[in-house]
Amino acid sequence: MLQQYNSENDNLIIYVGGELLPRKEAKVSVFDSLVQGGDGVWEGLRLYKEGLYCLDRHLNRLVESAHALAF
């Protein structure tokens, strides 16, 4: 299922390599092991003024994914 374009995502700030970057500047090297071998799990989080959205659910999915890959 294709996701529809959502302009709210244009202003996302993304944590990559120890830095918070605007979406357009966030990059991962093609030499990163995640890209080379697909040996990683990730989970996207949304931070609002009120706090992180559904943090427990995100962390549970992250742990379940890591277990599924025997990490």
Helices and strands as residue ranges (DSSP letters): G 7-11, E 13-16, E 19-22, G 23-25, H 33-37, E 47-48, E 51-52, H 55-68
